[in-house]
Amino acid sequence: MSTSAAHRNVADLTNWFLNAKRSLTSVTYCTRGNEIITSTRNAVIDASIMASRTAFLQGGIKDELKLLQRARSVMENQRDVARKEFQVSIKELDEANHRLDAILSSLRTTEVETAFSAQDKAEQKQRTLYDFVDEDGIENLRSQLRGVIDQVQETDENFESHLDPFGALLKSITESLHTLSKKAASSIPNPVVAISPSLQSMEEHASQMASLLESLATHYDLCSLALKRAESHDAGQEDDPETEEDKANMLAVLEKDAGEVDDVVNEIKERLDEMEATSVLVEKTVRDIGDHYRCVLGLLSKMHDGQNLLVTCTVQSKEFVHRQRDNQEVIAERLDELQRLTDHYVLFGDAYDALLVEVGRRIAVQRQKDAIIHDALAKIDILNEGDLNEREQFRSEYGDYLPSDIWPGLSDPPGAYMIQPTDVWEVPNVKPGVIENAMTRRAAAISSGGRQF
């Protein structure tokens, strides 16, 4: 081999050797690739654990949410039943109060006959039956009713102030759970199913990168060996034909491989870039699973709040039921008093009409007595007139013959009579029209079973 050819071979070998040496820095790409694979494998494990925990917690939250909703439904039903009972009581109270107002209005317009008063009628103020109403008693009863109604509303509002936040929290959890379930169904994959293909692709890239790196290392070793031999030839060693042929073949291989070094390095880099891109997708998948897991943990914290509110609402529910039962009993008692008070004043109005009718009856009886007395006195007068004539006739026939002291009463006139009451009493002089109106109202009341208010 000529000296110039030998120098050319040494220069080429030196360039190839240096390029091969530089290509070995691709080991960092392979190292990074192995790191990505390790990270991805760990991500699969972490994601699987989080997904498993998420599924378990989410199922538990759903089950417990049903229990909380059922408990809330029971308490809402208690509230609704109490409200319906209260509305029924309010309606009954309104009706009873309306009846009382109606009879009181009737008593206000019913004037008391001045004939019933023993005072000077000219100075007497016109009275009505309402003047005999116990206004303080009515106002006291109504005040008690207003008080118990306020207590009912206050108890209801207090219970509502605890039940509303409980319901709002359960609604929030339900909506969040629905959103999470919908999101998980559409965008949160099974980590093993989602990441395993990416991991397999990464492992294939890593295997190819290792093989390519190994070929670069082999090329570097051959370049190093060839360069050493070329330097030995320059030192004066004789050429061996067989060795020269081997050298020529080796140089041809090295020349061919040297032309592919940059492509191999680029392929390793491209494969790493693909692994990096896939790693980004894996990280996003893991991040999505982690975000979903943390959201479920947030729901779990809300569930703990819901449990605390359930305890509070349960205590409030028992107190609510107890208080409303007591309030309903008080309302029932006051309603009975209101109805009895109304009935009392209805009967008072009826009794006044009966009083007028009684006055009319007594006037009729007195008139009957007066007629009997007048008739009796008239008959006595007739008898006295006949008696007087008979007495005068007797004295004219026999008086001259009878001594005056034989019967001192012989000349007395017939006895006179006067009828008068043994007690001082007076029937009120009520106008006939008033009595007739009272009799009409009494008849209507009797036919209808009593006054209607």
C-alpha positions in Angstrom: 0.0 0.0 0.0 1.3 3.4 -0.9 2.3 5.9 1.7 -0.3 8.4 0.5 -3.0 5.8 0.7 -2.0 4.8 4.2 -2.1 8.4 5.3 -5.6 8.8 3.7 -6.8 5.7 5.6 -5.4 7.0 8.9 -7.2 10.3 8.4 -10.5 8.6 7.5 -10.2 6.3 10.4 -9.5 9.2 12.7 -12.6 11.0 11.5 -14.7 7.9 11.7 -13.3 7.1 15.2 -14.1 10.6 16.5 -17.6 10.6 15.0 -18.2 7.1 16.5 -17.0 8.4 19.8 -19.3 11.3 19.6 -22.2 9.0 18.7 -21.7 7.1 21.9 -23.2 10.1 23.8 -26.5 8.7 22.6 -26.3 6.6 25.7 -27.9 9.5 27.5 -30.9 9.1 25.2 -31.1 5.4 26.1 -30.7 6.3 29.8 -33.5 8.8 29.5 -35.6 6.2 27.7 -35.1 3.8 30.6 -36.1 6.5 33.0 -39.3 7.1 31.1 -40.1 3.4 31.1 -39.5 3.2 34.8 -41.6 6.3 35.4 -44.3 4.9 33.2 -44.3 1.6 35.0 -44.6 3.4 38.3 -47.3 5.6 36.9 -49.3 2.5 35.9 -49.0 1.2 39.4 -49.9 4.5 41.0 -52.8 5.1 38.6 -54.1 1.6 39.2 -54.0 2.2 42.9 -55.8 5.5 42.6 -58.3 4.1 40.2 -59.1 1.2 42.5 -59.4 3.5 45.5 -61.5 5.9 43.4 -63.9 3.2 42.4 -64.2 1.9 46.0 -64.7 5.4 47.4 -67.2 6.4 44.7 -69.2 3.3 45.3 -69.2 3.9 49.0 -70.2 7.6 48.5 -73.1 6.5 46.3 -74.4 4.1 48.9 -74.0 6.5 51.8 -75.6 9.3 49.8 -78.7 7.1 49.3 -78.9 6.7 53.1 -78.5 10.4 53.7 -81.1 11.2 51.1 -83.5 8.7 52.6 -83.0 10.2 56.1 -83.5 13.7 54.7 -86.7 12.5 53.0 -88.0 11.2 56.3 -87.3 14.5 58.0 -88.8 16.5 55.2 -91.9 14.3 55.4 -92.1 15.0 59.2 -91.9 18.7 58.4 -94.5 18.5 55.7 -96.9 16.5 57.9 -96.5 19.1 60.7 -97.2 21.9 58.2 -100.3 20.2 56.9 -101.6 19.7 60.4 -100.8 23.4 61.1 -102.6 24.5 58.0 -105.7 22.5 59.0 -105.6 24.0 62.5 -105.2 27.5 61.0 -108.2 26.9 58.8 -110.3 25.8 61.8 -109.1 28.8 63.8 -110.0 31.1 61.0 -113.5 29.6 60.7 -114.0 29.8 64.5 -112.7 33.3 64.6 -115.0 34.3 61.8 -118.0 32.8 63.7 -117.0 34.7 66.8 -116.6 38.0 64.8 -120.0 37.3 63.2 -121.8 36.9 66.5 -120.0 39.8 68.1 -121.1 42.0 65.1 -124.6 40.8 65.7 -124.4 41.7 69.4 -123.1 45.2 68.5 -126.2 45.9 66.4 -128.7 44.4 68.8 -129.9 47.2 71.1 -131.0 46.5 74.6 -134.6 47.7 75.2 -134.6 50.7 77.5 -137.7 49.3 79.2 -135.4 46.8 80.9 -133.5 49.5 82.8 -134.7 50.9 86.1 -132.7 54.1 85.6 -134.1 57.4 84.3 -134.7 56.5 80.7 -134.2 60.1 79.6 -130.6 60.0 80.8 -129.8 56.4 80.0 -127.2 55.7 77.2 -128.4 53.3 74.6 -126.8 50.0 75.2 -126.3 46.9 73.0 -125.7 43.3 73.8 -122.0 43.9 73.1 -121.8 45.9 76.2 -122.0 42.6 78.1 -119.2 41.0 76.2 -115.9 40.2 78.0 -113.6 41.9 75.6 -110.5 41.3 77.8 -111.2 37.6 77.9 -111.6 37.5 74.1 -108.4 39.5 73.5 -106.5 37.3 76.0 -107.6 34.2 74.2 -106.6 35.6 70.8 -103.3 36.8 72.2 -102.6 33.2 73.4 -103.4 31.9 69.9 -101.1 34.4 68.2 -98.4 33.4 70.6 -98.7 29.7 69.9 -98.9 30.4 66.1 -95.7 32.3 66.4 -94.1 29.4 68.2 -95.1 27.0 65.5 -93.6 29.2 62.8 -90.5 29.8 64.8 -90.1 26.1 65.4 -90.6 25.4 61.7 -88.1 28.1 60.6 -85.5 26.8 63.1 -85.9 23.2 61.7 -85.8 24.6 58.2 -82.5 26.5 58.9 -80.9 23.1 59.7 -82.6 21.1 57.0 -81.9 23.5 54.1 -78.1 23.4 54.4 -78.3 19.6 54.7 -80.4 19.4 51.5 -78.2 21.8 49.7 -75.1 19.8 50.6 -76.7 16.6 49.4 -77.7 18.3 46.2 -74.2 19.5 45.7 -72.7 16.0 46.3 -75.3 14.5 44.0 -74.5 16.9 41.2 -70.7 16.5 41.7 -71.0 12.8 41.7 -73.0 12.8 38.6 -70.5 15.1 36.9 -67.6 12.9 38.0 -69.3 9.7 36.8 -70.1 11.3 33.5 -66.6 12.6 33.1 -65.1 9.3 34.2 -67.2 7.4 31.6 -66.1 9.7 28.8 -62.5 10.7 29.6 -61.1 8.8 32.6 -59.8 5.4 31.2 -58.8 2.3 32.9 -55.1 3.0 33.6 -53.9 -0.5 32.7 -55.9 -0.5 29.5 -54.9 3.1 28.6 -51.3 3.0 29.6 -50.2 -0.5 28.8 -50.1 0.0 25.0 -48.0 3.1 25.5 -45.7 1.2 27.8 -45.3 -1.6 25.3 -44.5 0.9 22.6 -41.9 2.6 24.9 -40.3 -0.8 25.6 -40.1 -1.5 21.9 -38.4 1.8 21.3 -36.1 1.2 24.2 -35.1 -2.2 22.9 -34.4 -0.8 19.4 -32.5 2.1 21.0 -30.4 -0.4 22.9 -29.7 -2.3 19.8 -28.8 0.8 17.8 -26.5 2.0 20.7 -24.9 -1.4 20.7 -24.2 -1.2 16.9 -22.7 2.3 17.6 -20.5 0.8 20.3 -19.4 -2.0 17.9 -18.6 0.5 15.2 -16.6 2.5 17.7 -14.6 -0.6 18.8 -13.9 -1.4 15.1 -12.8 2.1 14.4 -10.5 2.1 17.4 -9.0 -1.3 16.4 -8.5 -0.2 12.8 -6.9 3.1 13.9 -4.5 1.3 16.1 -3.5 -1.1 13.3 -3.0 1.8 10.9 -0.8 3.6 13.4 1.2 0.4 13.8 1.8 0.2 10.0 3.1 3.7 10.1 5.6 2.6 12.7 7.3 0.3 10.1 5.8 -3.1 10.4 5.7 -5.2 7.2 2.5 -5.8 5.5 0.8 -9.2 5.5 -1.1 -9.9 2.3 -3.8 -11.7 4.2 -3.9 -9.0 6.8 -4.0 -6.3 4.1 -7.0 -8.1 2.6 -8.7 -8.2 6.0 -7.9 -4.5 6.5 -9.4 -3.6 3.1 -12.6 -5.5 4.0 -12.8 -3.9 7.4 -12.2 -0.5 6.0 -15.1 -1.0 3.5 -17.4 -2.0 6.4 -16.2 0.9 8.5 -16.7 3.3 5.6 -20.2 2.0 5.1 -21.1 2.1 8.8 -19.5 5.5 9.2 -22.0 6.8 6.7 -24.9 5.5 8.8 -23.8 6.7 12.2 -25.6 10.0 12.0 -28.7 8.3 10.8 -28.5 5.8 13.7 -28.0 8.6 16.2 -31.0 10.5 14.7 -33.1 7.4 14.9 -32.3 6.9 18.6 -33.2 10.6 19.1 -36.4 10.3 17.2 -37.4 7.2 19.2 -36.7 9.1 22.4 -38.8 12.0 21.2 -41.6 9.6 20.5 -41.2 8.2 24.0 -41.2 11.7 25.4 -44.4 12.5 23.6 -46.0 9.3 24.7 -44.8 10.0 28.2 -46.6 13.4 28.1 -49.8 11.6 27.2 -49.3 9.1 29.9 -48.6 11.8 32.4 -51.9 13.5 31.3 -53.8 10.3 31.7 -52.3 9.8 35.2 -52.9 13.4 36.1 -56.6 13.0 35.0 -56.9 9.9 37.1 -55.2 11.7 40.0 -57.5 14.7 39.6 -60.5 12.4 39.6 -59.2 10.7 42.7 -58.7 14.0 44.5 -62.2 15.1 43.5 -63.6 12.0 45.0 -61.6 12.7 48.1 -63.2 16.1 48.2 -66.6 14.5 47.9 -65.6 12.2 50.8 -64.9 15.3 52.9 -68.3 16.6 52.0 -69.8 13.3 53.0 -68.2 13.7 56.4 -69.9 17.2 56.6 -73.1 15.5 55.6 -72.8 13.0 58.4 -72.3 15.8 60.9 -75.3 17.6 59.5 -77.3 14.4 59.7 -76.6 14.1 63.4 -77.6 17.8 63.9 -80.7 17.4 61.8 -81.7 14.2 63.6 -81.6 16.0 67.0 -83.5 19.0 65.5 -86.0 16.6 63.9 -86.9 15.0 67.3 -87.1 18.4 68.9 -89.2 19.7 66.0 -91.7 16.8 66.3 -91.9 17.1 70.1 -92.5 20.9 70.0 -95.0 20.8 67.1 -97.0 18.1 68.9 -97.1 20.3 72.0 -98.0 23.3 69.9 -100.8 21.4 68.2 -102.2 20.3 71.6 -102.2 24.0 72.8 -103.9 25.1 69.5 -106.5 22.4 70.0 -107.2 23.5 73.5 -107.4 27.2 72.5 -109.6 26.3 69.5 -112.0 24.5 71.8 -112.1 27.6 74.1 -112.7 29.8 71.1 -115.6 27.6 69.9 -117.1 27.4 73.4 -116.8 31.2 73.7 -118.5 31.6 70.4 -121.3 29.2 71.4 -121.7 31.1 74.7 -122.3 34.4 72.9 -124.6 32.7 70.3 -126.6 31.4 73.2 -126.5 34.9 74.8 -128.1 36.3 71.7 -130.6 33.5 71.7 -131.3 34.1 75.4 -132.0 37.8 74.8 -134.5 36.9 72.1 -136.0 34.4 74.5 -136.1 37.2 77.1 -138.1 39.4 74.8 -140.5 36.5 74.0 -140.8 35.9 77.8 -141.7 39.6 78.3 -144.3 39.2 75.6 -145.7 36.1 77.3 -145.8 37.9 80.7 -147.5 40.9 79.1 -150.1 38.6 77.6 -150.6 36.8 81.0 -150.9 40.2 82.7 -153.5 41.3 80.2 -155.4 38.1 80.8 -155.3 38.7 84.5 -156.4 42.3 84.0 -159.3 41.1 81.9 -160.4 38.6 84.5 -160.2 41.2 87.2 -162.1 43.7 85.1 -164.8 41.1 84.4 -165.0 40.0 88.0 -165.4 43.6 89.2 -168.1 44.2 86.6 -170.0 41.2 87.8 -169.7 42.3 91.4 -170.9 45.7 90.5 -174.0 44.1 88.9 -174.6 42.0 91.9 -174.1 45.0 94.2 -176.7 47.0 92.2 -179.3 44.2 92.5 -178.4 43.7 96.2 -178.9 47.4 96.9 -182.3 47.3 95.3 -183.3 44.3 97.3 -182.1 45.9 100.5 -184.0 49.2 99.8 -187.2 47.2 99.1 -186.7 45.2 102.3 -186.3 48.4 104.4 -189.4 49.9 102.8 -191.6 47.0 103.6 -190.3 46.0 107.1 -188.1 48.8 108.3 -190.8 50.6 110.2 -191.6 47.6 112.2 -188.1 46.6 113.2 -186.3 48.4 116.0 -183.1 50.0 114.8 -180.9 48.3 117.4 -182.1 44.8 116.5 -179.3 44.6 113.8 -177.1 47.6 113.5 -175.9 46.5 110.1 -179.3 46.3 108.6 -178.9 49.7 106.9 -175.3 49.1 105.6 -174.7 49.3 101.8 -173.5 46.2 99.8 -169.8 45.5 100.3 -167.3 47.0 97.8 -164.3 45.0 96.4 -160.8 46.0 95.2 -158.2 43.6 93.7 -154.5 44.5 93.9 -151.2 42.6 93.7 -149.7 41.4 97.0 -146.1 42.3 95.6 -144.8 45.3 93.8 -143.8 44.2 90.3 -143.8 45.6 86.8 -143.5 44.0 83.3 -141.2 46.0 81.0 -143.2 47.9 78.4 -141.5 46.5 75.3 -142.9 47.4 72.0 -145.0 44.7 70.3 -142.9 44.9 67.1 -139.7 44.1 69.0 -141.3 41.1 70.6 -142.7 39.9 67.3 -139.2 40.2 65.6 -137.7 38.2 68.5 -140.4 35.5 68.1 -139.6 35.3 64.4 -135.8 34.9 65.1 -136.5 32.3 67.8 -138.7 30.3 65.4 -136.1 30.4 62.7 -133.4 29.4 65.1 -135.4 26.5 66.5 -136.3 25.2 62.9 -132.6 25.4 61.9 -131.2 23.9 65.1 -129.8 27.1 66.4 -128.3 30.4 65.1 -125.9 29.9 62.2 -122.7 32.0 62.3 
